[in-house]
Amino acid sequence: MSGVRDLRREHFSELPEPSKQPDQVQHEILGDKYMDTLERYIDHLASHVRRIQDEELAVTNQFSLALSSLQTKSHEKRRMREDVAREVYQKKIAKIREKRKRYREMMYDALGERKKLIDSMQIQKDEDDILRRKLAKLSALSASETSREARKTAVGDRFSALFVVLQIVLILIYGLAFDFDDDTTAYNGVAPGADGEAQPIAPFYQFYSDLMMMAVIGFGFLMAFLRKYAYSAIGFTLLTVAFSFQWAIAVLNFFVQLPGGEPFTNVVITQIDLVAAMYAVITVLISFGGVLGVVSSVQLLFIALLEVVLYALNLHISRHLLELYNGEPWSTFGFGGDAALVHVFGAFFGLALAVPLGMRVRKGKGRDDQVDSYQSDMFAMIGTVFLWVLWPSFNAALAPASVQHRIVVNTVLALAASVVFAFLGSRVFRGGKFDMTDIQSATLAGGVGIGSGAAVVVGPGSALIIGAVCAIVSTLGSAYIGPLLSKAGVIDTRGVLAMHGLPGIIGALSAIVAVAIAFNDEADETVFGDDLNVLFPRGQVEAAYLLLSLVISLAIAVVGGFVIGFLLSFGTKETKRLFSDEKHWRVPGDFEVSAEEAE
């Protein structure tokens, strides 16, 4: 140490000395005065090293000039003077490089000291946070201390600003543009069926309740399969549902009034609006599964804000430009659970989001936490069971009353077949053992695949076939396509391609084939007592429009999702902490312990 101090006095007498006993300095000084002094010390060392490099360059240039000036001398004199000049140059350069070496060693020592200091400060902060959480869990902190600590860390960030602004806008929209009808029997302008007409199999409020439970409980728990992301999975799902639901009612009714060319009027809100909005909400949740653990709450609200608009635009194109599921006996918002408009759109929108975001966070921290645990898989399985039980309501809620019972029965049968073949596919494609990822997703594939016009015209046997095919394809997607996407940098955390994308495409294609066959097979152009020309007014040509709707849904989803993901990538840090609640939530004292046990 004495040699180092002498060197500093000889060459760096003007530089500040770091504290001689940093281990005895108080914590607040470690984060302020000592660190500032150390930073200035490093800057001075760096500037001196640069000056030494400049000095070395100047000496080298002088030597070159000296050699050039000797070119006019005689050979003997030139050789003698070159030897002298070279000897002088080598001595100067050796001294300069020795000095530079010592200064760099001093700078490296200082940089090492700074790194140790920063690491120790971070360790101390983490230990303080862990201790405080454990004390709070044990009620060792008084209520006043806990609230005082919360007030110290209270912040008004982008989430707060965005949430307040969006909610104020929604309050203004609902206050100025929505009202109730005086007719207590009206369902969004459509009165209940007269005597002899088919009645809905359930009230609209019951359909709404089923769909809301699917969204909050089903999708919420299904997302909670990551070992350290349960708070965010369930909490962000609830937040997304609450915001998207309000926003979807307003946007969908805007597009309903758009085609008429008449001045916009107040919307008479009914239970049908609640049900229709849930399809937009679930579309957003499907996309959320593709970027689960990557996007923040602010980014998720931004995604929901724009995706609901794109969903409503796609629905508007399908109903009013392509005239699918439009007019009597269909509802104001069409089929509802259509595979192309909900599942295909939501899945490929989420995958398109995941491409630019995945490229951005390739160096993100916490990749090891993108795994499940025994407990988290049980939570996710609860979500699967809720979705499996309630899925018939999802497919039938907005369908004409005369076909609702067939859609419910066909959906139940397709779901039953998908469970059997999901277990079969998982055992075959996973080396003789069942995989919980397959069971959580492929068991629902039948409900996705039958959610189309096919459910209206096919019989029970065909419903079982559709469910079985969707389950096998979904299992193949999880086992083989998912890993390929991961290697390519596409995140798809929840496997939405296998769960919704591929079965949704099968469902859309099934509807195209089923509608075309139905018009060929039925001479009187009726199916189970319903007039096909009422359900599908353009006859077999309707199949071509269904195919066009699938293509348009894919185009809007991919382009819109990629653009939005590209914009969000600019606000995403490359080293962002991924797949962990600790970034967004106050986690309990056993958070780290449970993570270690899960390993």
NUGU-508020 format. One record per residue (C-alpha): y, z, x; residue in three letters. Coordinates in steps of 0.25 Angstrom, whole numbers, plus 5000, padded with zeros to 4 digits. Each point is the difference from the previous one (the first is absolute). Layout:
REM NUGU-508020
<<Y, Z, X>, ALA>
...
REM end
This chain:
REM NUGU-508020
<<5000, 5000, 5000>, MET>
<<5010, 5003, 5012>, SER>
<<4998, 4985, 5005>, GLY>
<<5004, 4995, 4986>, VAL>
<<5012, 5009, 4999>, ARG>
<<5005, 4995, 5014>, ASP>
<<4998, 4986, 4996>, LEU>
<<5008, 5002, 4987>, ARG>
<<5011, 5007, 5008>, ARG>
<<5000, 4989, 5010>, GLU>
<<5001, 4988, 4991>, HIS>
<<5003, 5005, 4986>, PHE>
<<5009, 5011, 5002>, SER>
<<5008, 4996, 4988>, GLU>
<<4988, 5000, 4990>, LEU>
<<4997, 5012, 4991>, PRO>
<<4988, 5009, 5003>, GLU>
<<4990, 5002, 4989>, PRO>
<<4997, 5015, 4997>, SER>
<<4992, 5007, 5011>, LYS>
<<4992, 5008, 4989>, GLN>
<<4998, 4991, 4988>, PRO>
<<4989, 5008, 4995>, ASP>
<<5009, 5012, 4997>, GLN>
<<5011, 4991, 4993>, VAL>
<<5001, 5003, 4985>, GLN>
<<4994, 4989, 4990>, HIS>
<<5014, 4996, 4995>, GLU>
<<5005, 4997, 5014>, ILE>
<<4987, 4992, 5003>, LEU>
<<5004, 4991, 4989>, GLY>
<<5015, 4999, 5004>, ASP>
<<5006, 5004, 5014>, LYS>
<<4988, 4999, 5009>, TYR>
<<4995, 4987, 4994>, MET>
<<5015, 4994, 5001>, ASP>
<<5001, 5004, 5014>, THR>
<<4986, 4994, 5003>, LEU>
<<5004, 4987, 4993>, GLU>
<<5013, 4999, 5009>, ARG>
<<4992, 5003, 5012>, TYR>
<<4990, 4989, 4997>, ILE>
<<5012, 4990, 4998>, ASP>
<<5006, 5004, 5013>, HIS>
<<4987, 4997, 5007>, LEU>
<<4998, 4987, 4994>, ALA>
<<5015, 4996, 5003>, SER>
<<4997, 5004, 5015>, HIS>
<<4987, 4992, 5000>, VAL>
<<5008, 4988, 4995>, ARG>
<<5011, 5001, 5011>, ARG>
<<4989, 5002, 5011>, ILE>
<<4994, 4987, 4995>, GLN>
<<5013, 4993, 5001>, ASP>
<<5002, 5005, 5014>, GLU>
<<4986, 4995, 5004>, GLU>
<<5004, 4986, 4994>, LEU>
<<5013, 5000, 5008>, ALA>
<<4993, 5004, 5013>, VAL>
<<4990, 4988, 4998>, THR>
<<5012, 4991, 4997>, ASN>
<<5007, 5004, 5013>, GLN>
<<4987, 4997, 5008>, PHE>
<<4999, 4986, 4994>, SER>
<<5014, 4997, 5003>, LEU>
<<4998, 5005, 5014>, ALA>
<<4988, 4991, 5002>, LEU>
<<5008, 4988, 4995>, SER>
<<5011, 5003, 5009>, SER>
<<4991, 4999, 5012>, LEU>
<<4995, 4986, 4997>, GLN>
<<5011, 4994, 5010>, THR>
<<4996, 5009, 5011>, LYS>
<<4991, 4995, 5011>, SER>
<<4985, 5003, 4998>, HIS>
<<4999, 5012, 5010>, GLU>
<<5013, 5007, 4995>, LYS>
<<4996, 4997, 4986>, ARG>
<<4986, 5006, 5002>, ARG>
<<5005, 5013, 5007>, MET>
<<5011, 5002, 4989>, ARG>
<<4990, 4997, 4989>, GLU>
<<4991, 5011, 5005>, ASP>
<<5012, 5010, 5001>, VAL>
<<5004, 4997, 4986>, ALA>
<<4986, 5001, 4995>, ARG>
<<4998, 5013, 5006>, GLU>
<<5013, 5006, 4994>, VAL>
<<4997, 4994, 4987>, TYR>
<<4986, 5006, 5000>, GLN>
<<5006, 5014, 5003>, LYS>
<<5010, 4999, 4989>, LYS>
<<4990, 4995, 4990>, ILE>
<<4990, 5011, 5004>, ALA>
<<5011, 5011, 4998>, LYS>
<<5005, 4994, 4987>, ILE>
<<4986, 4999, 4994>, ARG>
<<4996, 5014, 5005>, GLU>
<<5012, 5005, 4993>, LYS>
<<4997, 4992, 4987>, ARG>
<<4986, 5005, 5000>, LYS>
<<5004, 5015, 5001>, ARG>
<<5011, 4998, 4989>, TYR>
<<4989, 4993, 4991>, ARG>
<<4991, 5011, 5002>, GLU>
<<5011, 5010, 4996>, MET>
<<5002, 4991, 4987>, MET>
<<4985, 5000, 4997>, TYR>
<<5000, 5015, 5001>, ASP>
<<5012, 5001, 4991>, ALA>
<<4993, 4991, 4990>, LEU>
<<4988, 5008, 5000>, GLY>
<<5007, 5013, 4998>, GLU>
<<5007, 4993, 4988>, ARG>
<<4987, 4996, 4994>, LYS>
<<4994, 5013, 5001>, LYS>
<<5012, 5007, 4994>, LEU>
<<5000, 4990, 4988>, ILE>
<<4985, 5002, 4998>, ASP>
<<5002, 5015, 5001>, SER>
<<5011, 5000, 4990>, MET>
<<4992, 4991, 4990>, GLN>
<<4988, 5010, 5002>, ILE>
<<5009, 5012, 4997>, GLN>
<<5005, 4993, 4988>, LYS>
<<4986, 4996, 4994>, ASP>
<<4995, 5014, 5003>, GLU>
<<5012, 5006, 4992>, ASP>
<<4998, 4991, 4989>, ASP>
<<4985, 5003, 4999>, ILE>
<<5003, 5015, 5001>, LEU>
<<5010, 4999, 4989>, ARG>
<<4991, 4993, 4991>, ARG>
<<4989, 5010, 5002>, LYS>
<<5009, 5011, 4998>, LEU>
<<5005, 4994, 4987>, ALA>
<<4986, 4998, 4995>, LYS>
<<4997, 5015, 5003>, LEU>
<<5013, 5004, 4993>, SER>
<<5005, 5006, 5013>, ALA>
<<5013, 4994, 4998>, LEU>
<<5009, 5005, 4989>, SER>
<<5005, 4990, 4989>, ALA>
<<5014, 5001, 5006>, SER>
<<4995, 4996, 5014>, GLU>
<<4992, 4989, 4994>, THR>
<<5011, 4994, 4992>, SER>
<<5010, 5002, 5012>, ARG>
<<4991, 4992, 5009>, GLU>
<<4999, 4989, 4989>, ALA>
<<5015, 5000, 4999>, ARG>
<<5001, 4998, 5016>, LYS>
<<4992, 4988, 4999>, THR>
<<5005, 4994, 4987>, ALA>
<<5005, 4986, 5002>, VAL>
<<5006, 4989, 4991>, GLY>
<<4993, 4987, 5005>, ASP>
<<4998, 4986, 4995>, ARG>
<<4989, 5005, 4990>, PHE>
<<5010, 5009, 4993>, SER>
<<5011, 4989, 5000>, ALA>
<<4990, 4989, 4995>, LEU>
<<4993, 5009, 4990>, PHE>
<<5013, 5005, 4994>, VAL>
<<5007, 4986, 4999>, VAL>
<<4987, 4994, 4993>, LEU>
<<4999, 5011, 4990>, GLN>
<<5014, 4999, 4996>, ILE>
<<4999, 4985, 4998>, VAL>
<<4988, 5003, 4991>, LEU>
<<5007, 5010, 4992>, ILE>
<<5011, 4991, 4998>, LEU>
<<4991, 4988, 4996>, ILE>
<<4992, 5009, 4990>, TYR>
<<5013, 5006, 4995>, GLY>
<<5007, 4987, 4997>, LEU>
<<4988, 4990, 4997>, ALA>
<<4989, 5008, 4993>, PHE>
<<4999, 5005, 4986>, ASP>
<<4989, 5004, 4989>, PHE>
<<4997, 4992, 4988>, ASP>
<<5002, 5006, 4986>, ASP>
<<4986, 4994, 4996>, ASP>
<<4990, 5011, 5004>, THR>
<<4989, 4991, 4999>, THR>
<<5005, 4989, 5009>, ALA>
<<4993, 4997, 5013>, TYR>
<<5011, 4993, 5008>, ASN>
<<5002, 4991, 4988>, GLY>
<<4986, 4998, 4996>, VAL>
<<4995, 5007, 4987>, ALA>
<<4986, 5006, 4999>, PRO>
<<4990, 4991, 4994>, GLY>
<<4999, 4998, 4985>, ALA>
<<4987, 5003, 4992>, ASP>
<<4988, 4992, 5005>, GLY>
<<5006, 4997, 5014>, GLU>
<<4994, 5006, 5012>, ALA>
<<5007, 5013, 5005>, GLN>
<<5001, 5005, 5014>, PRO>
<<4989, 5008, 5005>, ILE>
<<5009, 5011, 5004>, ALA>
<<5015, 5004, 4999>, PRO>
<<5009, 4994, 5010>, PHE>
<<5004, 5014, 5005>, TYR>
<<4985, 5003, 5003>, GLN>
<<5000, 4987, 5008>, PHE>
<<5012, 5005, 5007>, TYR>
<<4994, 5013, 5003>, SER>
<<4988, 4993, 5006>, ASP>
<<5008, 4991, 5009>, LEU>
<<5009, 5012, 5005>, MET>
<<4987, 5008, 5003>, MET>
<<4995, 4988, 5008>, MET>
<<5013, 4999, 5008>, ALA>
<<5003, 5014, 5003>, VAL>
<<4986, 5006, 5001>, ILE>
<<4991, 4988, 5002>, GLY>
<<5008, 4993, 5011>, PHE>
<<5007, 5012, 5005>, GLY>
<<4987, 5007, 5004>, PHE>
<<4994, 4986, 5004>, LEU>
<<5011, 4999, 5010>, MET>
<<4997, 5014, 5006>, ALA>
<<4988, 4996, 5008>, PHE>
<<5007, 5002, 5014>, LEU>
<<4997, 5013, 5006>, ARG>
<<5015, 5004, 5003>, LYS>
<<5007, 4992, 4989>, TYR>
<<4996, 5006, 4987>, ALA>
<<5014, 5006, 4997>, TYR>
<<5007, 4986, 5002>, SER>
<<4989, 4992, 4992>, ALA>
<<5001, 5009, 4988>, ILE>
<<5015, 5003, 5001>, GLY>
<<5005, 4986, 5003>, PHE>
<<4991, 4995, 4989>, THR>
<<5007, 5009, 4990>, LEU>
<<5013, 4996, 5005>, LEU>
<<4997, 4986, 4999>, THR>
<<4995, 5001, 4986>, VAL>
<<5012, 5007, 4995>, ALA>
<<5010, 4990, 5006>, PHE>
<<4993, 4987, 4998>, SER>
<<4997, 5004, 4985>, PHE>
<<5015, 5002, 4997>, GLN>
<<5003, 4987, 5008>, TRP>
<<4989, 4992, 4994>, ALA>
<<5004, 5002, 4985>, ILE>
<<5014, 4996, 5003>, ALA>
<<4996, 4987, 5009>, VAL>
<<4989, 4996, 4990>, LEU>
<<5009, 5000, 4988>, ASN>
<<5011, 4993, 5008>, PHE>
<<4990, 4988, 5002>, PHE>
<<4995, 5001, 4985>, VAL>
<<5015, 4997, 4996>, GLN>
<<5002, 4990, 5011>, LEU>
<<4994, 4987, 4993>, PRO>
<<5007, 5000, 4987>, GLY>
<<5014, 4997, 5006>, GLY>
<<5006, 5010, 4990>, GLU>
<<5009, 5011, 5004>, PRO>
<<4993, 5012, 5005>, PHE>
<<4998, 5011, 4990>, THR>
<<4996, 5015, 5000>, ASN>
<<4985, 5001, 5002>, VAL>
<<4992, 5007, 4990>, VAL>
<<4991, 5009, 5008>, ILE>
<<4986, 5003, 4995>, THR>
<<4986, 5004, 5004>, GLN>
<<4997, 4986, 5004>, ILE>
<<5011, 5000, 5011>, ASP>
<<4993, 5012, 5006>, LEU>
<<4987, 4994, 5000>, VAL>
<<5005, 4987, 5006>, ALA>
<<5008, 5007, 5011>, ALA>
<<4987, 5007, 5005>, MET>
<<4994, 4986, 5004>, TYR>
<<5012, 4998, 5009>, ALA>
<<4999, 5014, 5005>, VAL>
<<4985, 4998, 5003>, ILE>
<<5003, 4987, 5007>, THR>
<<5010, 5008, 5010>, VAL>
<<4989, 5010, 5002>, LEU>
<<4990, 4990, 5004>, ILE>
<<5010, 4994, 5010>, SER>
<<5003, 5014, 5005>, PHE>
<<4985, 5001, 5004>, GLY>
<<5002, 4989, 5010>, GLY>
<<5011, 5008, 5008>, VAL>
<<4995, 5014, 4997>, LEU>
<<5004, 5009, 5012>, GLY>
<<5010, 4990, 5005>, VAL>
<<5012, 5000, 4991>, VAL>
<<5009, 5011, 4997>, SER>
<<5005, 5005, 4987>, SER>
<<5013, 4992, 5001>, VAL>
<<4992, 4988, 5004>, GLN>
<<4991, 5002, 4988>, LEU>
<<5011, 5001, 4990>, LEU>
<<5006, 4987, 5006>, PHE>
<<4987, 4993, 4999>, ILE>
<<4998, 5005, 4985>, ALA>
<<5015, 4995, 4997>, LEU>
<<4997, 4986, 5004>, LEU>
<<4985, 4999, 4997>, GLU>
<<5003, 5003, 4985>, VAL>
<<5010, 4989, 4999>, VAL>
<<4990, 4990, 5007>, LEU>
<<4989, 5005, 4990>, TYR>
<<5009, 4998, 4988>, ALA>
<<5004, 4986, 5005>, LEU>
<<4985, 4996, 5002>, ASN>
<<4997, 5005, 4986>, LEU>
<<5012, 4992, 4995>, HIS>
<<4995, 4987, 5006>, ILE>
<<4986, 5002, 4995>, SER>
<<5004, 5003, 4986>, ARG>
<<5013, 4992, 4998>, HIS>
<<4998, 4988, 5009>, LEU>
<<4985, 4999, 5000>, LEU>
<<4999, 5006, 4986>, GLU>
<<4988, 5008, 5003>, LEU>
<<4996, 5012, 4991>, TYR>
<<5014, 4996, 4993>, ASN>
<<5003, 5001, 4985>, GLY>
<<4991, 5006, 4989>, GLU>
<<4991, 5007, 5000>, PRO>
<<5003, 5004, 5015>, TRP>
<<5010, 5011, 5002>, SER>
<<5014, 4999, 5005>, THR>
<<4995, 5002, 5014>, PHE>
<<4988, 4991, 5000>, GLY>
<<4986, 5005, 5004>, PHE>
<<5004, 5012, 5008>, GLY>
<<4988, 5002, 5010>, GLY>
<<4999, 4986, 5004>, ASP>
<<4992, 4999, 5013>, ALA>
<<5010, 4989, 5006>, ALA>
<<5013, 5007, 4996>, LEU>
<<4996, 5014, 5004>, VAL>
<<4989, 5001, 5010>, HIS>
<<5001, 4987, 5008>, VAL>
<<5015, 5002, 5000>, PHE>
<<5000, 5014, 5004>, GLY>
<<4989, 4999, 5011>, ALA>
<<5006, 4988, 5007>, PHE>
<<5014, 5005, 4998>, PHE>
<<4995, 5013, 5008>, GLY>
<<4993, 4991, 5010>, LEU>
<<5013, 4992, 5003>, ALA>
<<5008, 5013, 5001>, LEU>
<<4990, 5005, 5010>, ALA>
<<5001, 4988, 5010>, VAL>
<<5014, 5002, 5005>, PRO>
<<4999, 5015, 4999>, LEU>
<<4987, 5000, 5007>, GLY>
<<5005, 4992, 5011>, MET>
<<5012, 5009, 5001>, ARG>
<<4992, 5013, 5002>, VAL>
<<4989, 4995, 5009>, ARG>
<<5005, 5011, 5010>, LYS>
<<5001, 5010, 4989>, GLY>
<<4995, 5014, 5002>, LYS>
<<4988, 5007, 4992>, GLY>
<<4991, 4988, 4999>, ARG>
<<4989, 5010, 5002>, ASP>
<<5004, 5006, 4986>, ASP>
<<4996, 4987, 4993>, GLN>
<<4987, 5006, 4996>, VAL>
<<4994, 5008, 4989>, ASP>
<<4993, 5013, 4999>, SER>
<<4989, 5006, 4991>, TYR>
<<5011, 5008, 4992>, GLN>
<<5010, 4988, 4999>, SER>
<<4988, 4990, 4996>, ASP>
<<4997, 5010, 4988>, MET>
<<5015, 5000, 4996>, PHE>
<<4999, 4985, 5000>, ALA>
<<4987, 4999, 4992>, MET>
<<5007, 5008, 4989>, ILE>
<<5010, 4989, 4999>, GLY>
<<4989, 4990, 4999>, THR>
<<4993, 5007, 4989>, VAL>
<<5013, 5001, 4992>, PHE>
<<5003, 4985, 5002>, LEU>
<<4986, 4997, 4996>, TRP>
<<5000, 5007, 4987>, VAL>
<<5014, 4996, 4996>, LEU>
<<5000, 4985, 5004>, TRP>
<<4996, 4994, 4987>, PRO>
<<5013, 5005, 4994>, SER>
<<5007, 4993, 5011>, PHE>
<<4994, 4987, 4997>, ASN>
<<5001, 5001, 4985>, ALA>
<<5013, 5007, 4997>, ALA>
<<5009, 4988, 4998>, LEU>
<<4989, 4990, 4995>, ALA>
<<5000, 4996, 4985>, PRO>
<<4994, 5010, 4991>, ALA>
<<4989, 4990, 4996>, SER>
<<4994, 4999, 5014>, VAL>
<<5003, 5014, 5005>, GLN>
<<4986, 5005, 4997>, HIS>
<<4993, 4988, 5008>, ARG>
<<5009, 5003, 5012>, ILE>
<<4997, 5014, 5000>, VAL>
<<4985, 4998, 4999>, VAL>
<<5000, 4989, 5010>, ASN>
<<5008, 5009, 5010>, THR>
<<4990, 5011, 4998>, VAL>
<<4989, 4991, 5003>, LEU>
<<5006, 4994, 5012>, ALA>
<<5004, 5013, 5006>, LEU>
<<4985, 5005, 4998>, ALA>
<<4995, 4988, 5007>, ALA>
<<5010, 5001, 5011>, SER>
<<4995, 5015, 5003>, VAL>
<<4986, 4995, 5001>, VAL>
<<5003, 4989, 5009>, PHE>
<<5010, 5007, 5008>, ALA>
<<4989, 5010, 5005>, PHE>
<<4991, 4989, 5002>, LEU>
<<5010, 4992, 5009>, GLY>
<<5004, 5012, 5007>, SER>
<<4986, 5004, 5004>, ARG>
<<4997, 4985, 5004>, VAL>
<<5013, 4997, 5008>, PHE>
<<5001, 5014, 5006>, ARG>
<<4987, 5001, 5007>, GLY>
<<4992, 5007, 4990>, GLY>
<<5010, 5011, 4996>, LYS>
<<5010, 5002, 4990>, PHE>
<<5015, 4999, 5004>, ASP>
<<5010, 5008, 4992>, MET>
<<5011, 4989, 5002>, THR>
<<4991, 4990, 4993>, ASP>
<<4997, 5010, 4988>, ILE>
<<5015, 5004, 4999>, GLN>
<<5004, 4985, 4998>, SER>
<<4989, 4991, 4997>, ALA>
<<4996, 5008, 4988>, THR>
<<5013, 4996, 4993>, LEU>
<<4999, 4985, 5004>, ALA>
<<4993, 4997, 4986>, GLY>
<<5012, 5005, 4993>, GLY>
<<5009, 4992, 5008>, VAL>
<<4992, 4987, 4999>, GLY>
<<4998, 5001, 4984>, ILE>
<<5015, 5003, 4999>, GLY>
<<5004, 4986, 4995>, SER>
<<4998, 4990, 4989>, GLY>
<<4985, 5000, 5003>, ALA>
<<4999, 5013, 4993>, ALA>
<<5004, 4994, 4987>, VAL>
<<4990, 4988, 5000>, VAL>
<<4988, 5005, 5008>, VAL>
<<4988, 5007, 4995>, GLY>
<<4994, 5013, 5005>, PRO>
<<4990, 4993, 5010>, GLY>
<<5012, 4993, 5006>, SER>
<<5008, 5013, 5002>, ALA>
<<4988, 5006, 5008>, LEU>
<<4999, 4988, 5009>, ILE>
<<5015, 5000, 5002>, ILE>
<<5000, 5015, 5004>, GLY>
<<4988, 4998, 5009>, ALA>
<<5006, 4988, 5008>, VAL>
<<5013, 5008, 5001>, CYS>
<<4993, 5012, 5006>, ALA>
<<4992, 4992, 5010>, ILE>
<<5013, 4992, 5004>, VAL>
<<5008, 5013, 5001>, SER>
<<4989, 5007, 5009>, THR>
<<5000, 4988, 5009>, LEU>
<<5015, 5000, 5001>, GLY>
<<5000, 5015, 5004>, SER>
<<4988, 4998, 5010>, ALA>
<<5005, 4987, 5007>, TYR>
<<5013, 4995, 4996>, ILE>
<<5008, 5013, 5001>, GLY>
<<4996, 5002, 5015>, PRO>
<<5004, 4986, 5003>, LEU>
<<5014, 5003, 4994>, LEU>
<<5001, 5012, 5008>, SER>
<<4998, 4993, 5013>, LYS>
<<5010, 4990, 4996>, ALA>
<<5011, 5011, 4998>, GLY>
<<5000, 5000, 4984>, VAL>
<<4999, 5015, 4996>, ILE>
<<4995, 5000, 4986>, ASP>
<<4997, 5015, 5001>, THR>
<<4994, 5001, 4986>, ARG>
<<4992, 4987, 5000>, GLY>
<<5008, 4993, 4989>, VAL>
<<4994, 4987, 5003>, LEU>
<<4986, 5004, 4998>, ALA>
<<5004, 5009, 4988>, MET>
<<5010, 4991, 4992>, HIS>
<<5002, 4987, 5008>, GLY>
<<4986, 4994, 5000>, LEU>
<<4995, 5005, 4987>, PRO>
<<5014, 4996, 4994>, GLY>
<<4998, 4986, 5004>, ILE>
<<4986, 5000, 4995>, ILE>
<<5005, 5005, 4987>, GLY>
<<5011, 4989, 4999>, ALA>
<<4989, 4989, 5003>, LEU>
<<4991, 5006, 4990>, SER>
<<5011, 4999, 4989>, ALA>
<<5002, 4985, 5004>, ILE>
<<4985, 4997, 4999>, VAL>
<<4998, 5008, 4988>, ALA>
<<5011, 4994, 4991>, VAL>
<<4996, 4986, 5004>, ALA>
<<4986, 5003, 4996>, ILE>
<<5003, 5007, 4987>, ALA>
<<5007, 4987, 4995>, PHE>
<<4988, 4992, 5004>, ASN>
<<4990, 5008, 4994>, ASP>
<<5006, 5004, 4987>, GLU>
<<5001, 4988, 4990>, ALA>
<<5009, 5008, 4990>, ASP>
<<5008, 5005, 5012>, GLU>
<<4998, 5014, 4996>, THR>
<<4995, 5012, 5009>, VAL>
<<4993, 5012, 4993>, PHE>
<<5009, 4997, 4988>, GLY>
<<5013, 4998, 5007>, ASP>
<<5007, 4986, 5000>, ASP>
<<5000, 4995, 5014>, LEU>
<<5012, 4992, 4997>, ASN>
<<5008, 5012, 4996>, VAL>
<<4997, 5007, 5012>, LEU>
<<5001, 4988, 5010>, PHE>
<<5008, 4990, 4992>, PRO>
<<4999, 4989, 5010>, ARG>
<<4985, 4999, 5000>, GLY>
<<4993, 4997, 5013>, GLN>
<<5013, 4997, 5007>, VAL>
<<5002, 5015, 4999>, GLU>
<<4990, 5001, 5012>, ALA>
<<5009, 4992, 5009>, ALA>
<<5012, 5008, 4997>, TYR>
<<4992, 5013, 5003>, LEU>
<<4997, 4994, 5014>, LEU>
<<5015, 4996, 5002>, LEU>
<<5004, 5015, 4996>, SER>
<<4990, 5005, 5011>, LEU>
<<5007, 4991, 5010>, VAL>
<<5014, 5004, 4996>, ILE>
<<4996, 5014, 5001>, SER>
<<4994, 4999, 5014>, LEU>
<<5013, 4992, 5004>, ALA>
<<5010, 5010, 4995>, ILE>
<<4992, 5012, 5005>, ALA>
<<4998, 4995, 5014>, VAL>
<<5014, 4995, 5002>, VAL>
<<5007, 5011, 4994>, GLY>
<<4991, 5011, 5006>, GLY>
<<5002, 4994, 5014>, PHE>
<<5015, 4998, 4999>, VAL>
<<5001, 5015, 4995>, ILE>
<<4991, 5005, 5011>, GLY>
<<5008, 4992, 5010>, PHE>
<<5013, 5007, 4996>, LEU>
<<4994, 5013, 5000>, LEU>
<<4994, 4998, 5014>, SER>
<<5014, 5001, 5005>, PHE>
<<5002, 5014, 4995>, GLY>
<<4986, 5004, 5006>, THR>
<<4999, 5006, 5013>, LYS>
<<4989, 4994, 5009>, GLU>
<<4995, 5014, 5004>, THR>
<<5000, 5006, 4986>, LYS>
<<4991, 5011, 4997>, ARG>
<<4989, 4994, 4990>, LEU>
<<4990, 5006, 4990>, PHE>
<<5005, 5014, 5001>, SER>
<<5007, 5009, 4989>, ASP>
<<5007, 5008, 5011>, GLU>
<<5011, 4989, 5001>, LYS>
<<5004, 5002, 4986>, HIS>
<<4996, 5013, 4994>, TRP>
<<5000, 5015, 5003>, ARG>
<<4985, 5002, 5003>, VAL>
<<4993, 5013, 4999>, PRO>
<<4996, 5008, 5013>, GLY>
<<4985, 4995, 4999>, ASP>
<<5004, 4985, 5001>, PHE>
<<4997, 4999, 5015>, GLU>
<<4987, 5008, 4998>, VAL>
<<4995, 4992, 4989>, SER>
<<5002, 4987, 5008>, ALA>
<<4992, 5006, 5011>, GLU>
<<4989, 5004, 4991>, GLU>
<<5000, 4986, 4994>, ALA>
<<4997, 4994, 5013>, GLU>
REM end
